[in-house]
Amino acid sequence: MTHEATAHSAPSSGAPAASPVSAATRRRVISASFIGNFVEWFDYAIYGYLAATIATVFFPDSDPQTALLATFALFAISFFVRPLGGFFWGHLGDKMGRRTALSLSILIMTGATFCMALIPGHTTIGIFAPILLLIVRIVQGFSAAGEYAGASAFLVEYAPANRRGIYAAVVPASTAAGLLFGSLFVAGLSALLTSEQMDTWGWRIPFLLAAPMGLIGRYVRTKLEDTPVFQELAQEDDVMQAPVRDMFRHHWATLLRACGAVLLNAVGFYMLLSYMPTYLSEEIGFGKTESFLATSLALLSYIGFIFLTGLASDRFGRKKLLISASVCFILFTVPLFVVLDEGSFLVVLLVQVLLGAMLTLNDGTLPSFLAEQFPTRIRYSGFAVSFNLSNAVFGGTAPFMATLLISLFHSDLAPAWYLVAAAAVSLVAVAFSHETGDKPLAS
């Protein structure tokens, strides 16, 4: 039987029979997935947290808002290579193995981040400074395209059938932990250093940490075997040779629904967990230290809620949780942003915690949902392409769009309406998707 004929077998056929996996092995898989994803997203997040400083260093001749727009534009442009990265890492992960793709992606990501710390500012090399910054950001975007999808597929394929949701929740939890560490690190630097010190050399410090952290993450990953279901496919010589082609040929409808389902995560994640400190300090008028502190505390609560959502998705199903997330954002985002604009620090913190809790209904469920939508032979490709297409168009552009919409409409509520629109699209996409939490993985 050809690969094309078997690749889209029904879920009822089940995944290939896998050899028993010990609890110790599963713990190592969880640790490796958490550490590697943490490192990748710490590298990626500090750019967002240092956006205002980077704008000063690389665009000193522009007014503050224009410089900030330029900085977020570079952030957004780097996302446009993520679909290309999704195709590459998906193909590599489905053909050569999940572990191979994950070990290589973290090496490229941390190398690019380390190089960012070495780029001279605009006052030293002029226009070449933002050009080099763009190149490094593009390499980061390309490598990050394989991380989230690969770690999710890795965990889902190792997890017991009735605990795939809680296992996959490790991925967004580690992402948030990377953001949290980045936020705390930048907040500490901002408190300890003067603005002049931050602009000259302080902003480079967190980027320099990429090298040792990345090497640790890569070492941990190379000590693991690939997932049992992928090993079985390889032993039977049943690995897809052109997984991306098969995905478009036989699973294009699933791919479209997955892209729509990702939209709330794409916009919400980067707007609420990466852009928010800049929004609070530049648009609302909060101090930078207070803004970082509020976001850090919200991130801490987000990590706890993520695991509760993972457990709930195993018990109640993926669709119910994802639909609940979209409905919550449609109903409550604008009112919460109104309170955010007028509140004290405690009110701002409470609003961020509530928004983060709403987001976890989506983020804690999405990794297992997406991994289960596609069969094993194209799981990495399907997840990586759908996740990165939506993130390229809407996720990476979220800080830029938020800043631009505020400028165009002269309203601090513009980002809230943007979130509502994203939630509406995700609601429709999930409503037309299949429930997968109670079914075996398709082969």
C-alpha positions as CSV (number, residue, x, y, z in Angstrom):
1,M,0.0,0.0,0.0
2,T,1.4,3.5,-0.9
3,H,2.1,6.2,1.7
4,E,-0.5,8.4,0.1
5,A,-3.2,5.8,0.6
6,T,-2.3,5.2,4.3
7,A,-1.4,8.7,5.4
8,H,-5.0,9.8,5.8
9,S,-6.4,6.7,7.6
10,A,-9.2,7.4,10.0
11,P,-8.5,7.9,13.7
12,S,-10.3,4.7,14.5
13,S,-7.4,2.7,13.0
14,G,-5.2,3.9,15.8
15,A,-1.6,4.7,15.9
16,P,1.1,2.1,15.2
17,A,1.6,-0.2,18.1
18,A,4.2,1.3,20.4
19,S,6.5,-0.4,22.9
20,P,5.8,0.4,26.6
21,V,7.3,3.6,27.8
22,S,8.6,3.8,31.3
23,A,7.6,6.6,33.7
24,A,11.3,7.6,34.0
25,T,11.5,8.0,30.2
26,R,8.4,10.2,30.2
27,R,9.8,12.4,32.9
28,R,13.0,12.9,30.8
29,V,10.8,13.7,27.8
30,I,8.9,16.3,29.8
31,S,12.1,17.8,31.1
32,A,13.7,18.0,27.7
33,S,10.7,19.6,26.1
34,F,10.3,22.1,28.9
35,I,14.0,23.1,29.0
36,G,14.4,23.4,25.2
37,N,11.2,25.3,24.7
38,F,12.1,27.6,27.7
39,V,15.4,28.5,26.1
40,E,14.0,29.2,22.7
41,W,11.3,31.4,24.0
42,F,13.5,33.3,26.4
43,D,15.6,34.2,23.5
44,Y,12.7,35.2,21.4
45,A,10.8,37.1,24.2
46,I,13.6,39.5,25.3
47,Y,13.4,41.3,22.0
48,G,9.8,42.3,22.8
49,Y,10.6,43.3,26.4
50,L,13.5,45.4,25.2
51,A,11.6,46.9,22.3
52,A,11.8,50.5,23.6
53,T,15.5,50.3,24.2
54,I,16.2,48.6,20.9
55,A,14.3,51.3,19.2
56,T,16.6,53.9,20.7
57,V,19.8,52.0,19.8
58,F,18.9,51.1,16.2
59,F,16.6,54.0,15.2
60,P,17.9,57.0,17.1
61,D,17.0,59.6,14.4
62,S,13.3,58.8,14.6
63,D,10.6,60.1,17.0
64,P,9.8,57.6,19.7
65,Q,6.6,56.2,18.2
66,T,8.1,55.9,14.7
67,A,11.2,54.1,16.2
68,L,9.0,51.8,18.1
69,L,6.9,51.0,15.0
70,A,10.2,50.3,13.1
71,T,11.3,48.0,15.9
72,F,8.1,46.0,15.9
73,A,8.1,46.0,12.1
74,L,11.4,44.1,12.3
75,F,9.8,41.8,14.8
76,A,6.9,41.2,12.4
77,I,9.1,40.8,9.3
78,S,11.0,38.0,11.0
79,F,7.7,36.1,11.4
80,F,7.1,36.1,7.6
81,V,9.9,33.4,7.3
82,R,8.1,31.2,9.8
83,P,5.9,29.5,7.3
84,L,9.0,28.6,5.4
85,G,10.5,27.3,8.6
86,G,7.3,25.4,9.3
87,F,7.7,23.6,5.9
88,F,11.4,22.9,6.5
89,W,11.1,21.7,10.1
90,G,7.9,19.8,9.5
91,H,9.5,17.9,6.6
92,L,12.6,17.2,8.6
93,G,10.6,16.1,11.7
94,D,8.3,13.8,9.8
95,K,11.0,12.3,7.6
96,M,14.1,12.3,9.9
97,G,12.5,12.3,13.3
98,R,11.2,14.7,15.9
99,R,14.4,14.6,18.0
100,T,16.6,15.5,15.0
101,A,14.5,18.6,14.2
102,L,14.3,19.8,17.8
103,S,18.0,19.4,18.4
104,L,19.0,21.4,15.3
105,S,16.4,24.2,15.7
106,I,17.5,25.1,19.2
107,L,21.2,25.3,18.1
108,I,20.3,27.8,15.3
109,M,18.0,29.8,17.5
110,T,20.5,30.4,20.3
111,G,23.4,31.1,17.9
112,A,21.3,33.8,16.2
113,T,20.3,35.3,19.5
114,F,23.9,35.4,20.7
115,C,24.9,37.2,17.5
116,M,22.3,39.9,18.2
117,A,24.2,40.9,21.3
118,L,27.2,41.6,19.1
119,I,25.6,44.0,16.6
120,P,26.9,47.6,16.9
121,G,24.3,50.4,17.2
122,H,23.2,52.9,14.6
123,T,25.7,55.5,15.9
124,T,28.6,53.1,15.1
125,I,27.7,51.6,11.7
126,G,24.7,53.5,10.6
127,I,22.1,51.8,8.4
128,F,23.9,48.5,8.6
129,A,22.9,48.2,12.3
130,P,19.1,47.7,11.6
131,I,20.0,45.6,8.5
132,L,22.0,43.2,10.6
133,L,19.3,43.2,13.2
134,L,16.8,42.2,10.6
135,I,19.0,39.3,9.3
136,V,19.4,37.9,12.8
137,R,15.6,38.3,13.5
138,I,14.9,36.3,10.3
139,V,17.2,33.5,11.4
140,Q,15.5,33.5,14.8
141,G,12.1,33.3,13.1
142,F,13.1,30.5,10.9
143,S,14.5,28.3,13.7
144,A,11.6,29.1,16.1
145,A,9.1,27.8,13.5
146,G,10.1,24.2,14.4
147,E,10.1,24.5,18.2
148,Y,6.5,24.7,19.4
149,A,5.1,22.2,16.9
150,G,8.0,19.7,17.4
151,A,7.8,19.8,21.2
152,S,4.0,19.4,21.2
153,A,4.2,16.4,18.8
154,F,7.0,14.9,20.8
155,L,5.0,15.1,24.1
156,V,1.7,13.9,22.6
157,E,3.3,10.9,21.0
158,Y,5.0,9.9,24.3
159,A,1.9,10.6,26.5
160,P,-0.6,8.0,27.8
161,A,-3.8,8.2,25.6
162,N,-5.9,9.8,28.4
163,R,-3.3,12.4,29.4
164,R,-2.2,13.9,26.1
165,G,-3.7,17.3,27.1
166,I,-1.7,17.7,30.3
167,Y,1.5,16.5,28.7
168,A,1.1,18.9,25.8
169,A,0.4,21.7,28.2
170,V,4.1,21.6,29.2
171,V,4.8,23.4,25.9
172,P,2.9,26.7,26.5
173,A,3.9,26.5,30.2
174,S,7.6,26.4,29.2
175,T,7.0,29.2,26.7
176,A,5.4,31.3,29.5
177,A,8.3,30.4,31.8
178,G,10.8,31.6,29.2
179,L,8.8,34.8,28.9
180,L,8.6,35.2,32.7
181,F,12.4,34.7,33.1
182,G,12.9,37.2,30.3
183,S,10.5,39.7,31.9
184,L,12.2,39.4,35.4
185,F,15.6,39.6,33.9
186,V,14.8,42.8,32.0
187,A,13.0,44.2,34.9
188,G,16.1,43.6,37.1
189,L,18.3,45.3,34.5
190,S,16.0,48.2,34.3
191,A,16.0,48.7,38.0
192,L,19.8,48.3,38.5
193,L,21.0,50.2,35.4
194,T,20.5,53.8,34.3
195,S,18.8,54.5,31.0
196,E,22.2,55.4,29.5
197,Q,23.7,52.1,30.7
198,M,20.8,50.2,29.3
199,D,21.1,51.9,25.9
200,T,24.8,51.4,25.6
201,W,25.5,47.9,26.9
202,G,22.9,46.7,29.4
203,W,20.4,45.5,26.7
204,R,23.0,43.1,25.3
205,I,23.4,41.0,28.5
206,P,20.2,38.8,28.1
207,F,21.1,38.0,24.5
208,L,24.5,36.9,25.6
209,L,23.0,34.2,27.8
210,A,21.6,32.4,24.8
211,A,24.8,30.5,24.1
212,P,25.2,28.5,27.4
213,M,21.4,28.0,27.8
214,G,21.1,26.7,24.2
215,L,23.9,24.3,24.6
216,I,22.3,22.9,27.7
217,G,19.0,22.5,25.9
218,R,20.6,20.8,22.9
219,Y,22.5,18.4,25.2
220,V,19.4,17.3,27.0
221,R,17.5,16.6,23.8
222,T,20.2,14.6,22.1
223,K,20.1,12.1,25.1
224,L,16.5,11.1,24.2
225,E,15.2,8.5,21.7
226,D,12.6,9.5,19.2
227,T,9.0,8.8,19.9
228,P,7.8,5.2,19.9
229,V,5.2,5.8,17.1
230,F,7.8,7.4,14.9
231,Q,10.4,4.7,15.6
232,E,7.8,2.1,14.6
233,L,7.1,3.9,11.3
234,A,10.8,4.0,10.6
235,Q,11.3,0.3,11.4
236,E,8.5,-0.5,9.0
237,D,10.0,1.8,6.3
238,D,6.7,3.6,6.4
239,V,7.9,7.2,6.9
240,M,6.5,9.7,4.5
241,Q,9.0,10.9,1.9
242,A,7.0,14.0,1.0
243,P,4.9,14.8,4.1
244,V,4.1,18.4,3.2
245,R,2.8,17.4,-0.3
246,D,0.6,14.7,1.3
247,M,-0.7,17.3,3.8
248,F,-1.9,19.6,1.1
249,R,-3.2,16.8,-1.1
250,H,-5.2,14.9,1.5
251,H,-5.6,17.2,4.6
252,W,-6.1,20.7,3.2
253,A,-9.4,21.1,5.0
254,T,-8.0,20.1,8.3
255,L,-5.1,22.5,7.7
256,L,-7.5,25.4,7.0
257,R,-9.4,24.7,10.2
258,A,-6.2,24.4,12.2
259,C,-5.0,27.8,10.9
260,G,-8.2,29.4,12.0
261,A,-8.0,27.7,15.4
262,V,-4.5,29.1,16.0
263,L,-5.6,32.7,15.4
264,L,-6.6,33.6,19.0
265,N,-3.4,32.1,20.3
266,A,-1.3,34.0,17.7
267,V,-2.8,37.4,18.5
268,G,-3.5,36.9,22.2
269,F,-0.1,35.4,23.1
270,Y,2.0,38.1,21.6
271,M,-0.3,40.9,22.6
272,L,-0.9,39.9,26.2
273,L,2.4,38.3,27.1
274,S,5.0,40.0,25.0
275,Y,3.6,43.4,23.9
276,M,1.8,44.3,27.2
277,P,4.8,45.8,29.1
278,T,5.3,48.2,26.1
279,Y,1.6,49.0,26.0
280,L,1.4,49.7,29.7
281,S,4.5,52.0,29.7
282,E,4.2,53.7,26.3
283,E,0.4,54.0,25.9
284,I,-1.1,53.9,29.4
285,G,1.7,55.8,31.2
286,F,2.8,53.2,33.7
287,G,6.5,53.1,34.8
288,K,8.6,50.5,33.0
289,T,9.5,48.6,36.2
290,E,5.8,48.5,37.3
291,S,4.8,47.3,33.8
292,F,7.3,44.5,33.8
293,L,6.3,43.5,37.4
294,A,2.6,43.3,36.5
295,T,3.3,41.2,33.4
296,S,5.7,38.9,35.3
297,L,3.1,38.2,38.0
298,A,0.4,37.6,35.3
299,L,2.8,35.2,33.6
300,L,3.3,33.3,36.8
301,S,-0.4,32.8,37.2
302,Y,-0.7,31.9,33.5
303,I,1.7,28.9,34.1
304,G,-0.5,27.6,36.8
305,F,-3.7,28.0,34.8
306,I,-2.1,26.3,31.8
307,F,-1.8,22.9,33.6
308,L,-5.4,23.2,35.0
309,T,-6.6,23.7,31.4
310,G,-4.6,20.7,30.2
311,L,-6.2,18.5,32.8
312,A,-9.6,20.0,31.9
313,S,-9.2,19.3,28.2
314,D,-8.4,15.6,29.0
315,R,-11.6,15.4,31.0
316,F,-14.1,17.6,29.0
317,G,-12.6,17.6,25.5
318,R,-10.6,20.0,23.4
319,K,-13.5,21.7,21.6
320,K,-15.3,22.8,24.7
321,L,-12.2,24.5,26.2
322,L,-11.3,26.2,22.9
323,I,-14.8,27.5,22.3
324,S,-15.0,28.8,25.9
325,A,-11.8,30.7,25.3
326,S,-13.1,32.4,22.2
327,V,-16.5,33.3,23.8
328,C,-14.7,34.8,26.8
329,F,-12.5,37.0,24.7
330,I,-15.4,38.2,22.5
331,L,-17.4,39.2,25.6
332,F,-14.9,40.5,28.1
333,T,-11.8,41.8,26.2
334,V,-13.0,45.4,25.6
335,P,-14.5,45.9,29.1
336,L,-11.2,44.6,30.7
337,F,-9.1,47.0,28.6
338,V,-11.4,49.9,29.7
339,V,-10.6,49.0,33.3
340,L,-6.9,48.6,32.4
341,D,-6.8,52.1,31.0
342,E,-8.2,53.7,34.2
343,G,-7.0,51.4,37.0
344,S,-4.3,51.4,39.7
345,F,-1.4,49.0,39.7
346,L,-3.5,46.4,41.6
347,V,-6.3,46.8,39.1
348,V,-3.9,46.5,36.2
349,L,-2.4,43.3,37.7
350,L,-5.9,41.8,38.2
351,V,-6.9,42.5,34.7
352,Q,-3.8,41.0,33.3
353,V,-4.3,37.8,35.4
354,L,-7.9,37.6,34.2
355,L,-6.8,38.0,30.5
356,G,-4.1,35.5,31.0
357,A,-6.5,33.0,32.6
358,M,-8.8,33.4,29.6
359,L,-5.9,32.9,27.2
360,T,-4.9,29.6,29.0
361,L,-8.3,28.1,28.0
362,N,-7.0,28.3,24.5
363,D,-3.2,27.9,24.9
364,G,-3.4,25.0,27.3
365,T,-5.6,23.1,24.9
366,L,-4.3,24.1,21.5
367,P,-1.0,21.9,21.4
368,S,-2.9,18.6,22.0
369,F,-5.7,19.7,19.7
370,L,-3.4,20.5,16.8
371,A,-1.2,17.5,17.2
372,E,-4.3,15.2,17.3
373,Q,-5.8,16.7,14.2
374,F,-3.1,15.3,11.9
375,P,-2.0,11.6,11.5
376,T,1.5,10.5,12.7
377,R,3.1,10.5,9.3
378,I,2.4,14.3,8.8
379,R,1.8,15.4,12.4
380,Y,4.9,17.6,12.6
381,S,4.2,19.2,9.2
382,G,0.5,19.8,9.8
383,F,1.1,21.4,13.2
384,A,4.2,23.4,12.1
385,V,2.6,24.8,8.9
386,S,-0.8,25.7,10.4
387,F,0.7,27.2,13.6
388,N,3.4,29.2,11.8
389,L,1.1,30.5,9.0
390,S,-1.3,32.1,11.5
391,N,1.6,33.3,13.6
392,A,3.4,34.8,10.6
393,V,0.4,36.8,9.5
394,F,-1.2,37.7,12.8
395,G,1.1,36.7,15.7
396,G,4.3,38.5,14.8
397,T,2.4,41.5,13.6
398,A,0.3,41.8,16.7
399,P,2.6,44.4,18.5
400,F,3.0,46.3,15.3
401,M,-0.8,46.2,14.6
402,A,-1.6,47.2,18.1
403,T,0.7,50.2,17.9
404,L,-0.5,51.1,14.4
405,L,-4.2,50.8,15.3
406,I,-3.7,53.0,18.4
407,S,-2.1,55.6,16.1
408,L,-4.7,55.4,13.4
409,F,-7.8,55.5,15.7
410,H,-6.4,57.5,18.6
411,S,-7.8,54.9,21.0
412,D,-6.1,52.7,23.5
413,L,-8.9,50.2,23.0
414,A,-7.9,49.4,19.4
415,P,-5.8,46.3,20.5
416,A,-8.8,45.0,22.4
417,W,-11.0,45.0,19.3
418,Y,-8.3,43.3,17.4
419,L,-8.3,40.5,19.9
420,V,-12.1,40.2,19.7
421,A,-11.9,39.8,15.9
422,A,-9.2,37.1,16.3
423,A,-11.4,35.2,18.8
424,A,-14.4,35.3,16.5
425,V,-12.4,33.6,13.7
426,S,-11.1,31.0,16.0
427,L,-14.6,30.3,17.3
428,V,-15.8,29.5,13.8
429,A,-12.8,27.3,13.0
430,V,-13.0,25.2,16.2
431,A,-16.8,24.8,15.8
432,F,-16.2,23.1,12.5
433,S,-13.4,20.9,13.7
434,H,-13.6,17.3,15.1
435,E,-13.3,16.4,18.8
436,T,-10.0,14.4,19.2
437,G,-9.4,14.2,22.9
438,D,-11.3,10.9,23.3
439,K,-9.8,9.2,20.2
440,P,-6.5,7.3,19.5
441,L,-3.9,9.1,17.4
442,A,-4.3,8.5,13.7
443,S,-1.4,6.7,12.1
